[in-house]
Amino acid sequence: AEAAEAAEALPPEPAAGPDATTVLARLPDGKRLSRRFPKQAPLSHVRTWVTAASPEAAAACPAGLELVSNYPRLVVGEADAPLSLLEAGLHPQATFFVREAASPEAA
């Protein structure tokens, strides 16, 4: 229920255009999710969307989810949530691999 409420709080998906960033997320089980976000949307919106769209992935990652972009190389965790897609260099298109957050001891 919490994930559904968070998803409802997301801004509506914008039409394709110069101010929209297309985000593709590949889940651990191989599924793909795709959605457009305003380029100024914070990365926290992307994390909320992935968690809400795939409760199975969220449940399989008790330590929390990380979003990993290969280009530019970026691992999005809680600390990066305020950064916008544009500020992170992820506009106009981003591909994230979703994985369980590494525990602090493993870092």
Gaussian input, Z-matrix of N, CA and C with variables (Angstrom, degrees):
# hf/3-21g

backbone

0 1
 N
 C     1     B1
 C     2     B2     1     A1
 N     3     B3     2     A2     1     D1
 C     4     B4     3     A3     2     D2
 C     5     B5     4     A4     3     D3
 N     6     B6     5     A5     4     D4
 C     7     B7     6     A6     5     D5
 C     8     B8     7     A7     6     D6
 N     9     B9     8     A8     7     D7
 C    10    B10     9     A9     8     D8
 C    11    B11    10    A10     9     D9
 N    12    B12    11    A11    10    D10
 C    13    B13    12    A12    11    D11
 C    14    B14    13    A13    12    D12
 N    15    B15    14    A14    13    D13
 C    16    B16    15    A15    14    D14
 C    17    B17    16    A16    15    D15
 N    18    B18    17    A17    16    D16
 C    19    B19    18    A18    17    D17
 C    20    B20    19    A19    18    D18
 N    21    B21    20    A20    19    D19
 C    22    B22    21    A21    20    D20
 C    23    B23    22    A22    21    D21
 N    24    B24    23    A23    22    D22
 C    25    B25    24    A24    23    D23
 C    26    B26    25    A25    24    D24
 N    27    B27    26    A26    25    D25
 C    28    B28    27    A27    26    D26
 C    29    B29    28    A28    27    D27
 N    30    B30    29    A29    28    D28
 C    31    B31    30    A30    29    D29
 C    32    B32    31    A31    30    D30
 N    33    B33    32    A32    31    D31
 C    34    B34    33    A33    32    D32
 C    35    B35    34    A34    33    D33
 N    36    B36    35    A35    34    D34
 C    37    B37    36    A36    35    D35
 C    38    B38    37    A37    36    D36
 N    39    B39    38    A38    37    D37
 C    40    B40    39    A39    38    D38
 C    41    B41    40    A40    39    D39
 N    42    B42    41    A41    40    D40
 C    43    B43    42    A42    41    D41
 C    44    B44    43    A43    42    D42
 N    45    B45    44    A44    43    D43
 C    46    B46    45    A45    44    D44
 C    47    B47    46    A46    45    D45
 N    48    B48    47    A47    46    D46
 C    49    B49    48    A48    47    D47
 C    50    B50    49    A49    48    D48
 N    51    B51    50    A50    49    D49
 C    52    B52    51    A51    50    D50
 C    53    B53    52    A52    51    D51
 N    54    B54    53    A53    52    D52
 C    55    B55    54    A54    53    D53
 C    56    B56    55    A55    54    D54
 N    57    B57    56    A56    55    D55
 C    58    B58    57    A57    56    D56
 C    59    B59    58    A58    57    D57
 N    60    B60    59    A59    58    D58
 C    61    B61    60    A60    59    D59
 C    62    B62    61    A61    60    D60
 N    63    B63    62    A62    61    D61
 C    64    B64    63    A63    62    D62
 C    65    B65    64    A64    63    D63
 N    66    B66    65    A65    64    D64
 C    67    B67    66    A66    65    D65
 C    68    B68    67    A67    66    D66
 N    69    B69    68    A68    67    D67
 C    70    B70    69    A69    68    D68
 C    71    B71    70    A70    69    D69
 N    72    B72    71    A71    70    D70
 C    73    B73    72    A72    71    D71
 C    74    B74    73    A73    72    D72
 N    75    B75    74    A74    73    D73
 C    76    B76    75    A75    74    D74
 C    77    B77    76    A76    75    D75
 N    78    B78    77    A77    76    D76
 C    79    B79    78    A78    77    D77
 C    80    B80    79    A79    78    D78
 N    81    B81    80    A80    79    D79
 C    82    B82    81    A81    80    D80
 C    83    B83    82    A82    81    D81
 N    84    B84    83    A83    82    D82
 C    85    B85    84    A84    83    D83
 C    86    B86    85    A85    84    D84
 N    87    B87    86    A86    85    D85
 C    88    B88    87    A87    86    D86
 C    89    B89    88    A88    87    D87
 N    90    B90    89    A89    88    D88
 C    91    B91    90    A90    89    D89
 C    92    B92    91    A91    90    D90
 N    93    B93    92    A92    91    D91
 C    94    B94    93    A93    92    D92
 C    95    B95    94    A94    93    D93
 N    96    B96    95    A95    94    D94
 C    97    B97    96    A96    95    D95
 C    98    B98    97    A97    96    D96
 N    99    B99    98    A98    97    D97
 C   100   B100    99    A99    98    D98
 C   101   B101   100   A100    99    D99
 N   102   B102   101   A101   100   D100
 C   103   B103   102   A102   101   D101
 C   104   B104   103   A103   102   D102
 N   105   B105   104   A104   103   D103
 C   106   B106   105   A105   104   D104
 C   107   B107   106   A106   105   D105
 N   108   B108   107   A107   106   D106
 C   109   B109   108   A108   107   D107
 C   110   B110   109   A109   108   D108
 N   111   B111   110   A110   109   D109
 C   112   B112   111   A111   110   D110
 C   113   B113   112   A112   111   D111
 N   114   B114   113   A113   112   D112
 C   115   B115   114   A114   113   D113
 C   116   B116   115   A115   114   D114
 N   117   B117   116   A116   115   D115
 C   118   B118   117   A117   116   D116
 C   119   B119   118   A118   117   D117
 N   120   B120   119   A119   118   D118
 C   121   B121   120   A120   119   D119
 C   122   B122   121   A121   120   D120
 N   123   B123   122   A122   121   D121
 C   124   B124   123   A123   122   D122
 C   125   B125   124   A124   123   D123
 N   126   B126   125   A125   124   D124
 C   127   B127   126   A126   125   D125
 C   128   B128   127   A127   126   D126
 N   129   B129   128   A128   127   D127
 C   130   B130   129   A129   128   D128
 C   131   B131   130   A130   129   D129
 N   132   B132   131   A131   130   D130
 C   133   B133   132   A132   131   D131
 C   134   B134   133   A133   132   D132
 N   135   B135   134   A134   133   D133
 C   136   B136   135   A135   134   D134
 C   137   B137   136   A136   135   D135
 N   138   B138   137   A137   136   D136
 C   139   B139   138   A138   137   D137
 C   140   B140   139   A139   138   D138
 N   141   B141   140   A140   139   D139
 C   142   B142   141   A141   140   D140
 C   143   B143   142   A142   141   D141
 N   144   B144   143   A143   142   D142
 C   145   B145   144   A144   143   D143
 C   146   B146   145   A145   144   D144
 N   147   B147   146   A146   145   D145
 C   148   B148   147   A147   146   D146
 C   149   B149   148   A148   147   D147
 N   150   B150   149   A149   148   D148
 C   151   B151   150   A150   149   D149
 C   152   B152   151   A151   150   D150
 N   153   B153   152   A152   151   D151
 C   154   B154   153   A153   152   D152
 C   155   B155   154   A154   153   D153
 N   156   B156   155   A155   154   D154
 C   157   B157   156   A156   155   D155
 C   158   B158   157   A157   156   D156
 N   159   B159   158   A158   157   D157
 C   160   B160   159   A159   158   D158
 C   161   B161   160   A160   159   D159
 N   162   B162   161   A161   160   D160
 C   163   B163   162   A162   161   D161
 C   164   B164   163   A163   162   D162
 N   165   B165   164   A164   163   D163
 C   166   B166   165   A165   164   D164
 C   167   B167   166   A166   165   D165
 N   168   B168   167   A167   166   D166
 C   169   B169   168   A168   167   D167
 C   170   B170   169   A169   168   D168
 N   171   B171   170   A170   169   D169
 C   172   B172   171   A171   170   D170
 C   173   B173   172   A172   171   D171
 N   174   B174   173   A173   172   D172
 C   175   B175   174   A174   173   D173
 C   176   B176   175   A175   174   D174
 N   177   B177   176   A176   175   D175
 C   178   B178   177   A177   176   D176
 C   179   B179   178   A178   177   D177
 N   180   B180   179   A179   178   D178
 C   181   B181   180   A180   179   D179
 C   182   B182   181   A181   180   D180
 N   183   B183   182   A182   181   D181
 C   184   B184   183   A183   182   D182
 C   185   B185   184   A184   183   D183
 N   186   B186   185   A185   184   D184
 C   187   B187   186   A186   185   D185
 C   188   B188   187   A187   186   D186
 N   189   B189   188   A188   187   D187
 C   190   B190   189   A189   188   D188
 C   191   B191   190   A190   189   D189
 N   192   B192   191   A191   190   D190
 C   193   B193   192   A192   191   D191
 C   194   B194   193   A193   192   D192
 N   195   B195   194   A194   193   D193
 C   196   B196   195   A195   194   D194
 C   197   B197   196   A196   195   D195
 N   198   B198   197   A197   196   D196
 C   199   B199   198   A198   197   D197
 C   200   B200   199   A199   198   D198
 N   201   B201   200   A200   199   D199
 C   202   B202   201   A201   200   D200
 C   203   B203   202   A202   201   D201
 N   204   B204   203   A203   202   D202
 C   205   B205   204   A204   203   D203
 C   206   B206   205   A205   204   D204
 N   207   B207   206   A206   205   D205
 C   208   B208   207   A207   206   D206
 C   209   B209   208   A208   207   D207
 N   210   B210   209   A209   208   D208
 C   211   B211   210   A210   209   D209
 C   212   B212   211   A211   210   D210
 N   213   B213   212   A212   211   D211
 C   214   B214   213   A213   212   D212
 C   215   B215   214   A214   213   D213
 N   216   B216   215   A215   214   D214
 C   217   B217   216   A216   215   D215
 C   218   B218   217   A217   216   D216
 N   219   B219   218   A218   217   D217
 C   220   B220   219   A219   218   D218
 C   221   B221   220   A220   219   D219
 N   222   B222   221   A221   220   D220
 C   223   B223   222   A222   221   D221
 C   224   B224   223   A223   222   D222
 N   225   B225   224   A224   223   D223
 C   226   B226   225   A225   224   D224
 C   227   B227   226   A226   225   D225
 N   228   B228   227   A227   226   D226
 C   229   B229   228   A228   227   D227
 C   230   B230   229   A229   228   D228
 N   231   B231   230   A230   229   D229
 C   232   B232   231   A231   230   D230
 C   233   B233   232   A232   231   D231
 N   234   B234   233   A233   232   D232
 C   235   B235   234   A234   233   D233
 C   236   B236   235   A235   234   D234
 N   237   B237   236   A236   235   D235
 C   238   B238   237   A237   236   D236
 C   239   B239   238   A238   237   D237
 N   240   B240   239   A239   238   D238
 C   241   B241   240   A240   239   D239
 C   242   B242   241   A241   240   D240
 N   243   B243   242   A242   241   D241
 C   244   B244   243   A243   242   D242
 C   245   B245   244   A244   243   D243
 N   246   B246   245   A245   244   D244
 C   247   B247   246   A246   245   D245
 C   248   B248   247   A247   246   D246
 N   249   B249   248   A248   247   D247
 C   250   B250   249   A249   248   D248
 C   251   B251   250   A250   249   D249
 N   252   B252   251   A251   250   D250
 C   253   B253   252   A252   251   D251
 C   254   B254   253   A253   252   D252
 N   255   B255   254   A254   253   D253
 C   256   B256   255   A255   254   D254
 C   257   B257   256   A256   255   D255
 N   258   B258   257   A257   256   D256
 C   259   B259   258   A258   257   D257
 C   260   B260   259   A259   258   D258
 N   261   B261   260   A260   259   D259
 C   262   B262   261   A261   260   D260
 C   263   B263   262   A262   261   D261
 N   264   B264   263   A263   262   D262
 C   265   B265   264   A264   263   D263
 C   266   B266   265   A265   264   D264
 N   267   B267   266   A266   265   D265
 C   268   B268   267   A267   266   D266
 C   269   B269   268   A268   267   D267
 N   270   B270   269   A269   268   D268
 C   271   B271   270   A270   269   D269
 C   272   B272   271   A271   270   D270
 N   273   B273   272   A272   271   D271
 C   274   B274   273   A273   272   D272
 C   275   B275   274   A274   273   D273
 N   276   B276   275   A275   274   D274
 C   277   B277   276   A276   275   D275
 C   278   B278   277   A277   276   D276
 N   279   B279   278   A278   277   D277
 C   280   B280   279   A279   278   D278
 C   281   B281   280   A280   279   D279
 N   282   B282   281   A281   280   D280
 C   283   B283   282   A282   281   D281
 C   284   B284   283   A283   282   D282
 N   285   B285   284   A284   283   D283
 C   286   B286   285   A285   284   D284
 C   287   B287   286   A286   285   D285
 N   288   B288   287   A287   286   D286
 C   289   B289   288   A288   287   D287
 C   290   B290   289   A289   288   D288
 N   291   B291   290   A290   289   D289
 C   292   B292   291   A291   290   D290
 C   293   B293   292   A292   291   D291
 N   294   B294   293   A293   292   D292
 C   295   B295   294   A294   293   D293
 C   296   B296   295   A295   294   D294
 N   297   B297   296   A296   295   D295
 C   298   B298   297   A297   296   D296
 C   299   B299   298   A298   297   D297
 N   300   B300   299   A299   298   D298
 C   301   B301   300   A300   299   D299
 C   302   B302   301   A301   300   D300
 N   303   B303   302   A302   301   D301
 C   304   B304   303   A303   302   D302
 C   305   B305   304   A304   303   D303
 N   306   B306   305   A305   304   D304
 C   307   B307   306   A306   305   D305
 C   308   B308   307   A307   306   D306
 N   309   B309   308   A308   307   D307
 C   310   B310   309   A309   308   D308
 C   311   B311   310   A310   309   D309
 N   312   B312   311   A311   310   D310
 C   313   B313   312   A312   311   D311
 C   314   B314   313   A313   312   D312
 N   315   B315   314   A314   313   D313
 C   316   B316   315   A315   314   D314
 C   317   B317   316   A316   315   D315
 N   318   B318   317   A317   316   D316
 C   319   B319   318   A318   317   D317
 C   320   B320   319   A319   318   D318

   B1=1.4494
   B2=1.5215
   B3=1.3429
   B4=1.4574
   B5=1.5271
   B6=1.3346
   B7=1.4680
   B8=1.5244
   B9=1.3185
   B10=1.4625
   B11=1.5180
   B12=1.3272
   B13=1.4649
   B14=1.5166
   B15=1.3313
   B16=1.4618
   B17=1.5215
   B18=1.3206
   B19=1.4592
   B20=1.5185
   B21=1.3206
   B22=1.4637
   B23=1.5231
   B24=1.3233
   B25=1.4599
   B26=1.5328
   B27=1.3328
   B28=1.4647
   B29=1.5260
   B30=1.3440
   B31=1.4632
   B32=1.5265
   B33=1.3398
   B34=1.4630
   B35=1.5241
   B36=1.3181
   B37=1.4661
   B38=1.5319
   B39=1.3379
   B40=1.4708
   B41=1.5216
   B42=1.3204
   B43=1.4676
   B44=1.5194
   B45=1.3259
   B46=1.4596
   B47=1.5225
   B48=1.3148
   B49=1.4552
   B50=1.5140
   B51=1.3368
   B52=1.4660
   B53=1.5211
   B54=1.3324
   B55=1.4625
   B56=1.5227
   B57=1.3390
   B58=1.4675
   B59=1.5287
   B60=1.3090
   B61=1.4596
   B62=1.5240
   B63=1.3255
   B64=1.4621
   B65=1.5289
   B66=1.3219
   B67=1.4655
   B68=1.5199
   B69=1.3142
   B70=1.4596
   B71=1.5224
   B72=1.3200
   B73=1.4605
   B74=1.5187
   B75=1.3229
   B76=1.4701
   B77=1.5192
   B78=1.3168
   B79=1.4627
   B80=1.5259
   B81=1.3321
   B82=1.4713
   B83=1.5340
   B84=1.3555
   B85=1.4720
   B86=1.5299
   B87=1.3482
   B88=1.4574
   B89=1.5182
   B90=1.3306
   B91=1.4653
   B92=1.5220
   B93=1.3375
   B94=1.4596
   B95=1.5194
   B96=1.3066
   B97=1.4560
   B98=1.5209
   B99=1.3206
   B100=1.4589
   B101=1.5221
   B102=1.3289
   B103=1.4726
   B104=1.5159
   B105=1.3314
   B106=1.4595
   B107=1.5291
   B108=1.3338
   B109=1.4642
   B110=1.5218
   B111=1.3316
   B112=1.4703
   B113=1.5319
   B114=1.3310
   B115=1.4721
   B116=1.5281
   B117=1.3245
   B118=1.4654
   B119=1.5355
   B120=1.3301
   B121=1.4697
   B122=1.5268
   B123=1.3392
   B124=1.4650
   B125=1.5283
   B126=1.3195
   B127=1.4713
   B128=1.5278
   B129=1.3293
   B130=1.4667
   B131=1.5269
   B132=1.3478
   B133=1.4652
   B134=1.5260
   B135=1.3229
   B136=1.4712
   B137=1.5224
   B138=1.3257
   B139=1.4727
   B140=1.5300
   B141=1.3262
   B142=1.4656
   B143=1.5215
   B144=1.3224
   B145=1.4652
   B146=1.5340
   B147=1.3320
   B148=1.4690
   B149=1.5260
   B150=1.3171
   B151=1.4675
   B152=1.5238
   B153=1.3416
   B154=1.4629
   B155=1.5220
   B156=1.3344
   B157=1.4592
   B158=1.5211
   B159=1.3230
   B160=1.4571
   B161=1.5232
   B162=1.3410
   B163=1.4641
   B164=1.5279
   B165=1.3592
   B166=1.4729
   B167=1.5275
   B168=1.3301
   B169=1.4616
   B170=1.5214
   B171=1.3145
   B172=1.4626
   B173=1.5285
   B174=1.3317
   B175=1.4642
   B176=1.5268
   B177=1.3451
   B178=1.4673
   B179=1.5191
   B180=1.3285
   B181=1.4618
   B182=1.5308
   B183=1.3323
   B184=1.4613
   B185=1.5224
   B186=1.3300
   B187=1.4701
   B188=1.5221
   B189=1.3307
   B190=1.4570
   B191=1.5133
   B192=1.3179
   B193=1.4587
   B194=1.5206
   B195=1.3114
   B196=1.4555
   B197=1.5134
   B198=1.3113
   B199=1.4524
   B200=1.5190
   B201=1.3319
   B202=1.4530
   B203=1.5197
   B204=1.3229
   B205=1.4548
   B206=1.5202
   B207=1.3482
   B208=1.4643
   B209=1.5176
   B210=1.3439
   B211=1.4621
   B212=1.5073
   B213=1.3022
   B214=1.4676
   B215=1.5319
   B216=1.3173
   B217=1.4538
   B218=1.5147
   B219=1.3199
   B220=1.4505
   B221=1.5217
   B222=1.3089
   B223=1.4571
   B224=1.5233
   B225=1.3197
   B226=1.4576
   B227=1.5190
   B228=1.3079
   B229=1.4559
   B230=1.5191
   B231=1.3083
   B232=1.4637
   B233=1.5283
   B234=1.3171
   B235=1.4697
   B236=1.5265
   B237=1.3269
   B238=1.4595
   B239=1.5273
   B240=1.3136
   B241=1.4639
   B242=1.5311
   B243=1.3482
   B244=1.4628
   B245=1.5341
   B246=1.3231
   B247=1.4731
   B248=1.5226
   B249=1.3310
   B250=1.4689
   B251=1.5270
   B252=1.3159
   B253=1.4650
   B254=1.5285
   B255=1.3146
   B256=1.4610
   B257=1.5257
   B258=1.3381
   B259=1.4710
   B260=1.5270
   B261=1.3276
   B262=1.4647
   B263=1.5325
   B264=1.3306
   B265=1.4655
   B266=1.5124
   B267=1.3245
   B268=1.4654
   B269=1.5294
   B270=1.3202
   B271=1.4682
   B272=1.5322
   B273=1.3248
   B274=1.4587
   B275=1.5306
   B276=1.3423
   B277=1.4617
   B278=1.5162
   B279=1.3281
   B280=1.4613
   B281=1.5180
   B282=1.3188
   B283=1.4637
   B284=1.5204
   B285=1.3177
   B286=1.4606
   B287=1.5217
   B288=1.3164
   B289=1.4567
   B290=1.5180
   B291=1.3134
   B292=1.4588
   B293=1.5251
   B294=1.3239
   B295=1.4711
   B296=1.5277
   B297=1.3178
   B298=1.4646
   B299=1.5148
   B300=1.3229
   B301=1.4613
   B302=1.5263
   B303=1.3181
   B304=1.4549
   B305=1.5224
   B306=1.3109
   B307=1.4606
   B308=1.5221
   B309=1.3325
   B310=1.4710
   B311=1.5305
   B312=1.3308
   B313=1.4690
   B314=1.5327
   B315=1.3374
   B316=1.4561
   B317=1.5269
   B318=1.3133
   B319=1.4715
   B320=1.5130
   A1=110.14
   A2=116.67
   A3=121.09
   A4=111.04
   A5=116.63
   A6=120.73
   A7=110.92
   A8=117.29
   A9=120.83
   A10=110.51
   A11=116.88
   A12=120.52
   A13=110.60
   A14=116.64
   A15=120.66
   A16=110.27
   A17=117.09
   A18=120.96
   A19=110.97
   A20=116.61
   A21=120.43
   A22=111.03
   A23=117.59
   A24=121.56
   A25=112.07
   A26=116.83
   A27=119.87
   A28=109.64
   A29=116.54
   A30=118.05
   A31=109.69
   A32=117.51
   A33=118.82
   A34=110.94
   A35=115.05
   A36=119.93
   A37=108.82
   A38=117.73
   A39=119.58
   A40=111.46
   A41=115.29
   A42=120.69
   A43=108.32
   A44=116.40
   A45=120.43
   A46=108.60
   A47=116.94
   A48=120.85
   A49=110.21
   A50=117.20
   A51=121.20
   A52=114.19
   A53=117.93
   A54=120.05
   A55=113.14
   A56=116.68
   A57=120.99
   A58=109.79
   A59=115.75
   A60=122.53
   A61=107.67
   A62=116.68
   A63=120.98
   A64=108.26
   A65=115.66
   A66=121.21
   A67=109.17
   A68=115.99
   A69=123.20
   A70=107.11
   A71=116.69
   A72=121.08
   A73=108.93
   A74=115.92
   A75=121.45
   A76=107.68
   A77=114.99
   A78=120.93
   A79=111.20
   A80=116.73
   A81=120.01
   A82=113.26
   A83=117.18
   A84=119.50
   A85=112.51
   A86=117.00
   A87=120.40
   A88=114.68
   A89=117.57
   A90=120.12
   A91=109.71
   A92=114.72
   A93=120.50
   A94=109.68
   A95=115.13
   A96=121.89
   A97=107.01
   A98=117.23
   A99=120.78
   A100=109.66
   A101=115.46
   A102=120.95
   A103=108.27
   A104=115.46
   A105=120.15
   A106=109.16
   A107=115.17
   A108=123.11
   A109=108.20
   A110=117.69
   A111=118.50
   A112=108.20
   A113=117.18
   A114=118.83
   A115=112.76
   A116=117.39
   A117=120.86
   A118=112.31
   A119=117.45
   A120=120.48
   A121=109.88
   A122=116.95
   A123=118.97
   A124=110.55
   A125=114.59
   A126=120.02
   A127=111.41
   A128=117.55
   A129=119.76
   A130=110.63
   A131=117.93
   A132=120.26
   A133=110.65
   A134=116.46
   A135=119.82
   A136=109.78
   A137=116.57
   A138=120.07
   A139=110.65
   A140=117.28
   A141=121.42
   A142=110.17
   A143=116.24
   A144=121.33
   A145=111.09
   A146=117.79
   A147=120.78
   A148=110.34
   A149=116.90
   A150=121.05
   A151=111.26
   A152=116.54
   A153=120.64
   A154=111.76
   A155=117.02
   A156=120.98
   A157=112.10
   A158=116.69
   A159=119.68
   A160=111.12
   A161=116.34
   A162=118.49
   A163=112.54
   A164=116.44
   A165=119.49
   A166=110.11
   A167=116.80
   A168=120.30
   A169=110.16
   A170=116.64
   A171=120.57
   A172=110.54
   A173=116.60
   A174=120.71
   A175=111.24
   A176=116.22
   A177=120.45
   A178=111.76
   A179=116.96
   A180=121.41
   A181=109.78
   A182=116.99
   A183=119.22
   A184=113.39
   A185=118.02
   A186=120.28
   A187=111.24
   A188=116.06
   A189=119.85
   A190=111.17
   A191=115.53
   A192=120.64
   A193=111.30
   A194=115.14
   A195=121.67
   A196=106.95
   A197=116.04
   A198=121.86
   A199=106.45
   A200=116.25
   A201=120.69
   A202=109.47
   A203=115.95
   A204=122.16
   A205=107.53
   A206=116.66
   A207=119.37
   A208=112.24
   A209=116.81
   A210=119.58
   A211=110.04
   A212=120.35
   A213=124.08
   A214=110.00
   A215=116.16
   A216=120.23
   A217=109.05
   A218=115.55
   A219=120.45
   A220=108.73
   A221=115.96
   A222=121.34
   A223=106.01
   A224=115.86
   A225=120.89
   A226=110.01
   A227=114.94
   A228=121.32
   A229=108.79
   A230=116.52
   A231=121.33
   A232=111.93
   A233=117.69
   A234=121.25
   A235=112.69
   A236=116.87
   A237=120.71
   A238=112.57
   A239=117.56
   A240=121.78
   A241=114.73
   A242=120.27
   A243=118.91
   A244=114.51
   A245=118.21
   A246=121.04
   A247=110.72
   A248=117.28
   A249=119.37
   A250=109.39
   A251=115.51
   A252=120.05
   A253=109.92
   A254=116.99
   A255=121.36
   A256=111.19
   A257=117.34
   A258=121.70
   A259=111.59
   A260=116.55
   A261=121.06
   A262=111.97
   A263=117.10
   A264=120.65
   A265=112.80
   A266=117.63
   A267=121.53
   A268=113.70
   A269=117.38
   A270=121.23
   A271=107.92
   A272=122.15
   A273=128.86
   A274=114.38
   A275=117.33
   A276=118.93
   A277=109.95
   A278=115.67
   A279=120.55
   A280=109.41
   A281=115.14
   A282=121.03
   A283=107.36
   A284=115.68
   A285=120.82
   A286=110.11
   A287=115.32
   A288=122.06
   A289=105.13
   A290=116.43
   A291=120.99
   A292=107.80
   A293=116.01
   A294=120.06
   A295=108.31
   A296=114.07
   A297=118.15
   A298=109.25
   A299=115.41
   A300=120.53
   A301=109.11
   A302=114.64
   A303=119.43
   A304=108.81
   A305=115.78
   A306=118.32
   A307=107.95
   A308=117.92
   A309=120.20
   A310=112.81
   A311=116.70
   A312=119.47
   A313=111.28
   A314=116.55
   A315=119.98
   A316=111.79
   A317=117.55
   A318=121.08
   A319=112.11
   D1=-38.19
   D2=-179.31
   D3=-62.60
   D4=-42.02
   D5=179.86
   D6=-65.20
   D7=-39.35
   D8=179.44
   D9=-64.34
   D10=-41.13
   D11=178.18
   D12=-63.96
   D13=-40.80
   D14=179.10
   D15=-64.63
   D16=-40.60
   D17=180.00
   D18=-64.19
   D19=-37.74
   D20=179.29
   D21=-67.22
   D22=-24.15
   D23=-179.81
   D24=-80.09
   D25=-11.95
   D26=179.33
   D27=-68.00
   D28=149.41
   D29=176.21
   D30=-66.70
   D31=156.53
   D32=179.27
   D33=-62.22
   D34=152.81
   D35=-179.92
   D36=-68.56
   D37=125.59
   D38=-178.77
   D39=-77.13
   D40=160.93
   D41=173.90
   D42=-69.07
   D43=156.15
   D44=176.46
   D45=-61.39
   D46=142.64
   D47=-179.96
   D48=166.30
   D49=-176.49
   D50=-174.67
   D51=-66.96
   D52=-18.69
   D53=-179.57
   D54=-101.58
   D55=6.86
   D56=179.90
   D57=-109.74
   D58=139.33
   D59=175.44
   D60=-109.03
   D61=127.70
   D62=176.77
   D63=-88.48
   D64=125.65
   D65=-178.61
   D66=-115.43
   D67=128.08
   D68=175.21
   D69=-114.34
   D70=130.43
   D71=177.91
   D72=-120.71
   D73=128.46
   D74=176.09
   D75=-103.41
   D76=119.97
   D77=-176.48
   D78=-84.07
   D79=161.83
   D80=-179.99
   D81=-57.25
   D82=-29.17
   D83=-178.88
   D84=-86.42
   D85=4.90
   D86=177.16
   D87=96.43
   D88=-12.92
   D89=178.70
   D90=-67.57
   D91=155.25
   D92=177.16
   D93=-120.21
   D94=142.35
   D95=174.37
   D96=-120.80
   D97=146.34
   D98=177.90
   D99=-141.51
   D100=138.51
   D101=179.81
   D102=-160.65
   D103=152.62
   D104=173.63
   D105=-99.40
   D106=145.45
   D107=176.69
   D108=-130.98
   D109=152.60
   D110=170.31
   D111=-59.99
   D112=143.57
   D113=-175.95
   D114=-63.24
   D115=-20.43
   D116=178.18
   D117=-89.26
   D118=1.17
   D119=-179.34
   D120=-63.29
   D121=137.61
   D122=177.36
   D123=-72.01
   D124=153.95
   D125=178.73
   D126=-60.81
   D127=-23.11
   D128=177.24
   D129=-60.79
   D130=-32.35
   D131=177.52
   D132=-65.59
   D133=-38.74
   D134=179.28
   D135=-65.70
   D136=-43.42
   D137=178.58
   D138=-62.17
   D139=-42.36
   D140=178.89
   D141=-61.83
   D142=-44.35
   D143=-179.71
   D144=-60.90
   D145=-46.16
   D146=-179.39
   D147=-63.35
   D148=-44.10
   D149=-179.92
   D150=-62.72
   D151=-42.97
   D152=-178.26
   D153=-72.59
   D154=-36.95
   D155=-176.66
   D156=-76.39
   D157=-21.49
   D158=-178.82
   D159=-138.20
   D160=76.50
   D161=178.78
   D162=-58.72
   D163=-28.65
   D164=179.32
   D165=-63.24
   D166=-43.59
   D167=179.57
   D168=-64.58
   D169=-41.99
   D170=179.31
   D171=-63.31
   D172=-41.35
   D173=-179.40
   D174=-67.97
   D175=-30.81
   D176=-179.30
   D177=-77.91
   D178=-6.83
   D179=-177.67
   D180=-123.49
   D181=75.10
   D182=-176.21
   D183=-60.37
   D184=-24.88
   D185=179.47
   D186=-81.14
   D187=-3.12
   D188=-178.00
   D189=104.14
   D190=164.82
   D191=-178.30
   D192=-97.02
   D193=145.86
   D194=167.92
   D195=-119.30
   D196=145.48
   D197=174.51
   D198=-108.94
   D199=126.20
   D200=-176.48
   D201=-115.54
   D202=124.35
   D203=175.67
   D204=-108.16
   D205=130.82
   D206=178.37
   D207=-79.09
   D208=-33.81
   D209=179.43
   D210=-142.51
   D211=114.69
   D212=-6.04
   D213=-68.90
   D214=151.83
   D215=-178.25
   D216=-65.20
   D217=119.00
   D218=-176.28
   D219=-155.78
   D220=132.79
   D221=172.20
   D222=-112.81
   D223=115.10
   D224=-176.02
   D225=-93.75
   D226=112.16
   D227=174.93
   D228=-117.30
   D229=-166.68
   D230=-178.38
   D231=-57.34
   D232=-39.27
   D233=-175.37
   D234=-65.08
   D235=-25.23
   D236=-177.25
   D237=-89.71
   D238=-3.15
   D239=-173.09
   D240=-51.82
   D241=-37.57
   D242=-177.35
   D243=-75.08
   D244=-19.23
   D245=-179.85
   D246=-62.42
   D247=140.80
   D248=175.74
   D249=-85.07
   D250=162.21
   D251=176.04
   D252=-57.12
   D253=-41.71
   D254=179.56
   D255=-64.35
   D256=-47.29
   D257=-179.55
   D258=-61.90
   D259=-32.26
   D260=-179.02
   D261=-81.62
   D262=-1.64
   D263=179.46
   D264=78.33
   D265=23.06
   D266=-174.26
   D267=-104.29
   D268=7.03
   D269=178.82
   D270=-95.19
   D271=137.69
   D272=12.55
   D273=-96.50
   D274=-0.66
   D275=-177.88
   D276=-146.46
   D277=139.86
   D278=179.77
   D279=-136.26
   D280=140.63
   D281=172.67
   D282=-122.01
   D283=125.56
   D284=178.81
   D285=-117.79
   D286=142.08
   D287=168.61
   D288=-100.36
   D289=130.76
   D290=-177.24
   D291=-95.47
   D292=130.27
   D293=178.64
   D294=-144.60
   D295=166.43
   D296=176.78
   D297=-72.05
   D298=139.36
   D299=178.88
   D300=-61.82
   D301=139.39
   D302=177.51
   D303=-72.00
   D304=143.16
   D305=178.02
   D306=-73.66
   D307=151.43
   D308=-179.02
   D309=-57.08
   D310=-31.81
   D311=-178.41
   D312=-67.39
   D313=-28.79
   D314=-176.17
   D315=-80.48
   D316=-15.78
   D317=-175.93
   D318=-73.94

